[in-house]
Amino acid sequence: MRKLQIILLLSLTSICLQADGAGDHITQLKARCVEANSIQEEVEAMLDLAKYYREILYENTRADSVYDEVFGKLTTSIDYKLKFHAYKHFLDYIPIKYETPECRIACEQIIEVIDDNEREGIYFEAHLAVGKASLKLGDIDQALKHAIKASDWSQSQGNASQKIKSKFLLGEIKTVEGEIEEAFRYFMEARVLMEILTEEEISRYVYDHHGLLFQLYQSIKNYNSAQKHKVEQIKWAEAQNPVDSTVLMFHKLDLAGLFVVSKNPTSLDPLFDEITAYAKQTHNIKLKGYSLSLYRTWLIDSSQLIDLKNLMKEHYPEEIKSNWQNSILAHVYEGEGKMDSSEYYFRLDEASVLSTKNNFLKAHFYHRFGHHFLRRSKLDQAKVQFQNSAKYAKQTKGGEDLYIDAMQQLEMIALSKNDYKQAYKFAQVSDSILMEQFDIQHRNNISEMRVKSEEERERVIAERKVEEKKKKFQRQYFFIVILVLLGLLVLVVISSMSVPEWLIEMIAFFSILSVFEFVVLLMDAPIKAYTDGEPLKNFAIKMIIFSILFPLHHLIESSVTTYLKKNKLLASHKSFSFKRLLGTIWPWLKDKTEKGLKS
């Protein structure tokens, strides 16, 4: 029942996305272009139109044509900021591996704007944009070059936000290169820098931080950690006001994809319900296309070929007409037991796949074609397909799993024909690659352990610093207590002797003042905790305290002086002798003092 609901919802989504909603929005955007009163307004409207084509309708060709028109209008413009904005807008929204002449032109033009005008205000953002775009296009060397330039600039300017952005990009590049430890180091350095930013800025960067860690953990197949960081990103997106629902849905689509890849489809149904309903409501063809593709993958991987047939033939007949859907039909007919029709569509798909330059796509196709013949017990034909799969998988990065599966299937076929020598050869190849993958995974695990160990070390160091600081403060408090008690002791001792009035007033003033200051010092932390550090509240409370302590200080000081006068304990300046005072305090000096006075 649940699968039927999803299939019906996807079909309704397909129909609704062809309704007038998308067309009306395009008409409004085009009207903005016509009604613009300046080149800036016209360019902004055209950029919004291009973004809508690219991000919502998934029509990259139309988006490129709009961008071409924008670039043409800016050819003779002297407004470097507008040029920079347009080219950066294009680079920000290019799809991954989307290599077109416009991409190269945009990168060159942005750098030209910097070099010709030496605009410091856009230097960092320009190199960052080109670095990100180069990474999307798979040009790692170019991405690293511009990321380093952006990082050097941020260091020279001492700008924390720029430092964080550049470290994020460097970490992302290292993730793609497979240097997990380096990537973690950049991400952790960025996380430390966040502490000096405002709360709002920290929130945004923490969101980006979770997204980058999601990519990193997914790249090393640590799906539990990847899921944790993606869930944190989703929580952040849901907490925004207003909520960007499109961004939120794509995050949930990422989570659904993670469940499919990790062979954990139990949580997929509610996600697909929500995503497809939103795609229907907003006419988002890109979201619809991605969710449909992911749903098909789930059905194929879980061998639900009848559900796949119902979905494609009854609700998406227009999708089947394109050549690249022949593989889907091949699986559908195989599920129905129509093997000849299944092989026919596999052959059609083979011609289409071989016309591309994508070796991974070719390896994946022959992998599925080989399993098709295995299920039909046609071992010779299956052997040919797995050999083709191994050939193309060996030539592409990321094809190791397909290559291993091909070798294992060839080993099984050789064993079934009692060709033990050939089977041993295939087994050696697959085992060596498995060991290599184990070593890579082992190194990745070690890298994670090192990172966690470093984090733990930093935590211990931080705790030690806090503890040392606490002990230092305790020693200072103890020293202050001794000083206060010593002042009171001196006051008591001096009060028992005949001393000048000015001396007793001075000692009484500082002794009593130190007591009250110590009281205020002890109350300072509770006051700040109560007021949450608000200066106005701190000022008001301390004013109240001082208004009580000040007259009390004056009263005590006056009382001490009055008492001493009343009891005739104060001496005149003429009768006061400092040596006699020392003799009173230290009796062993008394004899020497009296002799000195007589002489």
C-alpha positions in Angstrom: 0.0 0.0 0.0 2.8 2.4 0.9 4.6 1.7 -2.4 1.4 2.3 -4.3 0.9 5.7 -2.6 4.4 6.8 -3.5 4.0 5.7 -7.2 0.7 7.6 -7.4 2.2 10.6 -5.8 5.2 10.6 -8.2 2.7 10.3 -11.1 0.7 13.3 -9.9 4.0 15.2 -9.4 4.9 14.6 -13.1 1.5 15.9 -14.2 1.5 18.9 -12.0 5.0 19.9 -13.0 3.7 20.4 -16.5 0.9 22.7 -15.3 0.9 26.5 -15.6 2.7 27.2 -12.4 6.2 27.1 -13.8 5.1 28.9 -17.0 3.6 31.7 -15.0 6.7 32.2 -13.0 8.9 32.3 -16.2 6.5 34.9 -17.6 6.9 37.1 -14.5 10.7 36.8 -14.7 10.7 37.8 -18.4 8.4 40.7 -17.7 10.9 41.9 -15.1 13.6 41.9 -17.7 11.5 43.9 -20.1 10.4 46.4 -17.5 13.8 47.0 -16.0 14.8 50.6 -15.7 18.6 50.0 -15.6 21.2 47.5 -16.8 21.6 46.4 -13.2 17.9 45.6 -12.8 17.8 43.8 -16.2 20.9 41.7 -15.4 19.5 40.8 -11.9 16.2 39.7 -13.5 18.0 37.6 -16.1 20.2 35.9 -13.5 17.0 35.0 -11.6 15.6 33.5 -14.8 18.7 31.5 -15.5 18.7 30.2 -11.9 15.1 29.2 -12.2 15.8 27.3 -15.4 18.9 25.6 -13.8 17.7 24.9 -10.3 14.0 24.3 -10.7 13.2 23.3 -14.2 16.5 21.5 -14.7 16.9 23.0 -18.2 20.6 23.7 -18.4 20.6 24.6 -22.1 18.1 27.3 -21.6 19.9 28.6 -18.5 23.2 28.7 -20.5 21.5 30.7 -23.3 20.3 33.3 -20.7 23.8 33.5 -19.2 25.2 34.0 -22.7 22.9 36.9 -23.2 23.9 38.4 -19.9 27.6 38.1 -20.7 27.0 39.7 -24.0 25.3 42.7 -22.4 28.2 43.1 -20.0 31.0 43.0 -22.7 31.2 46.8 -22.9 30.2 47.6 -19.4 32.7 49.3 -17.1 30.8 48.3 -13.9 33.3 45.7 -12.6 31.1 44.8 -9.6 28.1 43.9 -11.9 30.4 41.8 -14.1 31.8 40.0 -11.1 28.3 39.4 -9.7 27.1 37.9 -13.0 30.1 35.6 -13.6 30.1 34.5 -9.9 26.3 33.8 -10.1 27.0 31.5 -13.1 29.8 29.6 -11.3 27.8 29.3 -8.1 25.1 27.3 -9.9 26.9 25.2 -12.4 26.2 21.5 -12.0 28.9 19.0 -11.1 31.0 17.9 -14.1 29.2 20.4 -16.3 32.0 21.3 -18.7 30.9 24.0 -21.1 32.7 26.9 -22.8 30.7 29.3 -20.6 32.4 27.8 -17.5 35.8 28.5 -18.9 34.8 32.0 -20.0 33.3 32.8 -16.6 36.5 31.7 -14.8 38.7 33.7 -17.1 36.5 36.8 -16.9 36.5 36.8 -13.1 40.3 36.6 -12.9 40.5 39.3 -15.6 38.4 41.6 -13.5 40.8 41.2 -10.6 44.0 41.5 -12.6 42.9 44.5 -14.6 41.4 46.5 -11.8 43.2 45.1 -8.7 39.9 45.3 -6.8 40.8 44.3 -3.3 37.2 44.1 -2.3 36.5 41.1 -4.6 39.9 39.5 -4.7 39.1 36.8 -2.1 35.5 36.1 -3.3 36.7 35.8 -6.9 39.4 33.2 -6.2 37.0 31.3 -3.9 34.3 31.2 -6.6 36.8 30.0 -9.2 38.2 27.4 -6.8 34.7 26.0 -6.0 33.8 25.9 -9.7 37.0 24.2 -10.7 36.3 21.5 -8.0 32.8 21.0 -9.4 34.4 20.5 -12.9 36.9 18.0 -11.6 40.0 20.3 -12.2 41.6 19.6 -8.8 44.9 21.4 -9.6 43.1 24.6 -10.6 40.8 24.4 -7.6 43.8 24.0 -5.3 45.6 26.9 -6.9 42.8 29.3 -6.4 42.0 28.0 -2.9 45.6 28.7 -1.8 45.4 32.2 -3.2 42.2 32.8 -1.3 43.8 31.3 1.9 46.9 33.5 1.5 44.7 36.6 1.1 42.7 35.8 4.2 45.8 35.3 6.2 47.3 38.6 5.1 44.0 40.4 5.9 43.5 38.6 9.2 39.8 38.1 8.4 38.4 35.2 10.4 35.4 34.7 8.1 37.6 34.5 5.0 40.0 32.1 6.7 37.1 29.8 7.5 35.8 29.8 4.0 39.2 29.1 2.5 39.8 26.3 4.9 36.4 24.8 4.1 37.4 24.8 0.4 40.8 23.3 1.0 39.3 20.6 3.2 36.7 19.8 0.5 39.5 19.5 -2.1 41.5 17.2 0.2 38.3 15.1 0.6 38.0 14.6 -3.1 41.7 13.7 -3.3 41.2 11.1 -0.6 43.5 12.8 1.9 41.2 12.3 4.9 43.5 13.4 7.6 44.4 16.7 5.8 40.7 17.3 5.2 39.9 16.8 8.9 42.7 19.1 9.9 41.4 22.0 7.7 37.8 21.4 9.0 39.0 21.4 12.6 41.0 24.6 12.1 38.0 26.3 10.7 35.9 25.1 13.7 38.3 26.7 16.1 38.2 30.0 14.1 34.4 30.1 14.5 34.7 30.8 18.2 35.7 34.4 17.6 32.7 35.2 15.4 29.2 36.4 16.3 26.5 33.9 17.2 24.7 34.3 13.9 27.9 33.8 11.8 28.8 30.8 13.9 25.4 29.2 13.2 25.8 29.5 9.4 29.3 28.2 9.4 28.4 25.2 11.7 25.7 24.4 9.1 28.4 24.4 6.3 30.7 22.4 8.6 28.2 19.6 9.0 27.6 19.5 5.2 31.4 19.1 4.5 31.8 16.4 7.2 28.7 14.6 5.6 30.6 14.5 2.3 33.8 13.4 3.9 32.3 10.5 5.9 30.2 9.4 2.8 33.4 9.3 0.8 35.0 6.8 3.2 31.7 4.9 3.5 31.2 5.7 7.2 27.4 6.0 6.7 26.5 6.3 10.4 28.6 9.4 10.9 27.5 10.8 7.5 23.9 10.4 8.6 24.5 12.2 11.9 25.9 15.3 10.2 23.2 15.4 7.5 20.5 15.2 10.2 22.2 18.2 12.0 22.1 20.1 8.7 18.4 19.3 8.3 17.7 20.5 11.9 19.5 23.8 11.2 17.5 24.3 8.0 14.2 23.6 9.8 15.0 26.1 12.5 15.5 29.0 10.1 12.9 31.8 9.9 11.7 31.7 7.2 12.5 28.2 6.2 14.1 27.7 2.7 12.0 24.6 1.9 13.8 23.9 -1.4 17.2 23.6 0.4 15.5 21.5 3.1 14.1 19.1 0.6 17.4 18.6 -1.2 19.0 17.9 2.2 16.3 15.3 2.8 17.0 13.9 -0.7 20.7 13.5 0.3 19.6 11.6 3.4 17.4 9.4 1.3 20.3 8.7 -1.1 22.4 7.8 1.9 19.8 5.2 3.0 19.8 3.7 -0.5 23.6 3.5 -0.8 24.0 2.1 2.7 21.3 -0.6 1.9 19.0 0.8 4.6 15.7 1.5 2.8 13.5 1.2 5.9 13.4 5.0 6.4 12.8 5.9 2.8 9.0 5.9 2.5 8.3 9.0 4.6 11.1 10.9 3.0 9.9 10.1 -0.5 6.3 11.1 0.5 7.5 14.5 1.7 9.9 15.2 -1.2 7.5 14.3 -4.0 4.7 16.2 -2.4 6.9 19.3 -2.2 8.0 18.8 -5.8 4.4 18.7 -6.9 3.5 21.8 -5.0 6.4 23.9 -6.2 6.7 22.6 -9.8 10.4 21.7 -9.1 11.4 19.5 -12.0 15.0 19.1 -10.8 13.8 17.8 -7.4 11.3 15.6 -9.1 13.9 14.2 -11.4 16.4 13.4 -8.7 13.8 11.8 -6.4 12.5 9.7 -9.3 16.0 8.5 -10.2 16.7 7.6 -6.6 13.4 5.8 -6.2 14.1 3.8 -9.4 17.5 2.8 -8.0 15.9 1.6 -4.8 13.4 -0.5 -6.7 16.0 -2.1 -8.9 18.5 -2.8 -6.0 15.7 -4.3 -4.0 14.5 -6.4 -7.0 11.0 -4.8 -6.9 10.8 -5.0 -10.7 7.0 -5.2 -10.9 6.7 -2.0 -8.9 9.3 -0.5 -11.3 7.2 -1.5 -14.3 4.0 0.0 -12.8 5.8 3.2 -12.1 7.5 3.7 -15.5 4.9 2.3 -17.9 1.8 3.5 -16.3 2.8 6.9 -14.9 6.0 7.9 -16.7 5.6 6.7 -20.4 7.3 9.9 -21.6 10.4 9.0 -19.6 10.7 5.6 -21.3 10.8 7.2 -24.8 14.3 8.5 -24.3 17.1 6.1 -25.2 18.8 6.3 -21.8 15.7 4.6 -20.3 16.2 1.4 -22.2 18.1 -0.1 -19.3 15.0 0.4 -17.1 12.8 -1.3 -19.6 15.2 -4.2 -19.9 14.9 -4.8 -16.1 11.1 -4.4 -16.3 10.8 -7.0 -19.0 13.1 -9.4 -17.2 10.9 -9.1 -14.1 8.0 -10.1 -16.3 9.9 -13.1 -17.6 10.1 -11.7 -21.2 13.8 -12.4 -21.6 14.0 -11.7 -25.4 12.5 -8.3 -24.9 14.8 -7.7 -22.0 17.9 -8.5 -24.1 16.6 -6.4 -26.9 16.5 -3.3 -24.7 19.8 -4.1 -23.2 21.3 -4.1 -26.8 19.6 -0.8 -27.5 21.1 0.7 -24.3 24.5 -0.7 -25.2 24.7 1.3 -28.4 23.7 4.5 -26.5 26.2 3.8 -23.7 29.1 3.1 -26.0 28.6 6.5 -27.7 29.6 8.3 -24.5 33.1 8.8 -23.1 32.1 7.8 -19.6 33.9 4.6 -18.7 32.2 4.3 -15.4 28.8 4.3 -17.1 30.1 1.6 -19.6 31.4 -0.5 -16.7 28.1 -0.2 -14.8 26.1 -1.2 -17.9 28.1 -4.3 -18.7 28.0 -5.2 -15.0 24.2 -5.3 -15.1 24.2 -7.0 -18.6 26.5 -9.7 -17.3 24.2 -10.4 -14.3 21.3 -10.6 -16.7 22.9 -13.4 -18.6 23.9 -15.1 -15.4 20.3 -15.2 -14.3 19.5 -16.9 -17.6 22.4 -19.3 -17.1 24.1 -18.2 -20.3 27.7 -18.3 -19.0 29.6 -17.6 -22.2 27.7 -14.5 -22.9 27.9 -13.4 -19.2 31.7 -13.9 -19.3 32.0 -11.5 -22.3 30.0 -8.8 -20.5 31.9 -9.1 -17.2 35.2 -8.9 -19.2 33.9 -5.7 -20.8 32.9 -4.4 -17.3 36.3 -5.1 -15.9 38.0 -3.4 -18.8 36.1 -0.2 -18.4 36.1 -0.3 -14.6 39.9 -0.6 -14.5 40.2 2.6 -16.6 38.1 4.8 -14.3 38.5 6.3 -10.8 36.0 4.8 -8.4 35.4 1.7 -10.4 37.1 -0.7 -8.0 33.9 -2.3 -6.7 32.7 -3.0 -10.2 36.1 -4.4 -11.1 36.1 -6.8 -8.1 32.6 -8.0 -8.8 33.5 -8.7 -12.4 36.6 -10.7 -11.4 34.6 -12.7 -8.8 31.9 -13.5 -11.4 34.6 -14.5 -13.9 36.1 -16.8 -11.3 32.7 -18.4 -10.6 32.1 -18.9 -14.3 35.6 -20.5 -14.7 34.9 -22.8 -11.7 31.6 -23.9 -13.2 33.6 -25.0 -16.3 36.3 -26.7 -14.3 38.9 -24.2 -15.5 40.7 -24.0 -12.2 43.8 -22.3 -13.5 41.7 -19.4 -14.9 39.6 -19.3 -11.8 42.8 -19.0 -9.6 44.0 -16.2 -11.8 40.7 -14.2 -11.4 40.7 -15.0 -7.6 44.2 -13.6 -7.2 43.3 -10.3 -8.9 40.1 -9.8 -6.9 41.8 -10.7 -3.6 44.7 -8.3 -4.2 42.3 -5.4 -4.9 40.2 -6.4 -1.8 43.4 -6.3 0.3 44.3 -2.9 -1.2 40.8 -1.6 -0.3 41.2 -3.1 3.2 44.5 -1.2 3.5 42.9 2.0 2.3 40.0 1.6 4.7 42.5 0.7 7.5 44.4 3.9 6.7 41.2 5.9 6.7 40.3 4.4 10.1 43.7 5.3 11.4 43.3 8.8 10.1 40.0 9.1 11.9 41.6 7.7 15.1 44.4 10.3 14.8 42.0 13.1 14.4 39.9 11.9 17.4 43.1 11.6 19.4 44.2 15.1 18.4 40.7 16.4 19.4 41.0 14.6 22.7 44.5 16.0 23.2 43.3 19.5 22.6 40.4 18.9 25.0 42.8 17.7 27.7 45.1 20.7 27.1 42.1 23.1 27.3 40.9 21.5 30.5 44.4 21.6 31.9 44.6 25.3 31.1 41.3 25.9 32.8 42.4 24.0 35.8 45.7 25.9 36.0 43.8 29.2 35.6 41.5 28.1 38.4 44.4 27.3 40.7 46.0 30.6 39.9 42.9 32.5 40.8 42.6 30.5 44.1 46.2 31.5 45.0 45.3 35.1 44.3 42.2 34.9 46.4 44.3 33.4 49.2 46.8 36.2 48.9 44.0 38.8 49.0 42.6 37.3 52.2 46.0 37.4 53.8 46.4 41.1 52.8 42.9 41.9 54.2 43.6 40.1 57.5 47.0 41.7 57.8 45.5 45.2 57.3 43.0 44.5 60.1 45.7 43.1 62.3 47.8 46.3 61.8 44.7 48.4 62.6 44.2 46.5 65.9 47.8 46.7 66.9 48.1 50.4 66.1 44.8 51.1 67.9 46.4 49.8 71.1 49.1 52.5 71.0 49.3 56.2 71.2 49.6 57.2 67.6 48.9 60.3 65.5 45.3 60.8 64.3 46.4 60.9 60.6 48.1 57.5 60.9 45.1 55.7 62.4 42.7 57.3 59.9 44.9 56.2 57.0 45.2 52.6 58.2 41.6 52.4 59.1 40.6 53.8 55.7 42.6 51.2 53.7 41.9 48.3 56.0 38.1 48.7 56.0 38.2 49.5 52.2 40.0 46.3 51.5 37.4 44.3 53.4 34.5 45.8 51.4 36.4 45.5 48.1 36.9 41.8 48.9 33.2 41.4 49.5 32.5 43.1 46.1 35.0 40.8 44.4 33.3 37.7 45.8 29.9 39.0 44.6 31.1 39.9 41.1 30.7 36.4 39.6 27.2 35.8 41.0 26.1 39.3 39.8 27.3 38.6 36.2 25.7 35.2 36.2 22.4 36.7 37.4 22.5 39.6 34.9 23.9 37.5 32.0 26.7 40.0 31.7 24.4 43.0 30.8 26.4 46.2 31.6 23.3 48.2 32.6 22.1 45.6 35.1 25.7 45.2 36.5 26.0 48.9 36.9 22.6 49.2 38.7 23.3 46.4 41.1 26.8 47.6 42.0 25.5 51.1 42.5 23.1 49.7 45.1 25.9 47.8 46.8 28.3 50.7 46.9 25.6 53.1 48.1 25.3 50.8 51.2 29.0 50.1 51.6 30.3 53.7 51.2 28.4 55.2 54.2 29.1 52.0 56.2 32.8 52.5 55.5 32.7 56.1 56.6 30.7 55.1 59.8 33.2 52.4 60.8 36.2 54.7 60.1 34.7 57.5 62.2 33.7 55.2 65.0 37.3 53.9 65.3 38.7 57.4 65.4 36.1 58.6 67.8 36.8 55.7 70.2 40.5 56.3 70.1 40.1 60.0 70.8 37.6 59.3 73.7 40.1 56.9 75.3 43.0 59.3 74.7 44.9 56.7 72.5 45.8 59.3 69.9 49.1 61.2 70.3 50.1 64.6 69.0 52.8 64.8 66.3 55.4 66.1 68.8 55.0 63.1 71.2 55.0 60.5 68.5 58.2 58.5 67.9 58.5 56.0 65.1 61.3 54.2 67.0 59.1 53.8 70.1 56.4 52.4 67.8 58.9 49.8 66.5 59.9 48.9 70.0 56.3 48.3 70.9 55.7 46.0 67.9 59.0 44.1 68.3 60.1 43.9 72.0 63.6 42.7 71.2 64.2 46.2 69.8 62.9 47.9 72.9 66.3 48.2 74.7 68.0 49.6 71.7 65.2 52.0 71.1 65.2 53.3 74.7 69.0 53.8 74.6 68.6 55.6 71.3 66.0 57.9 72.7 68.1 58.7 75.9 71.1 59.5 73.8 
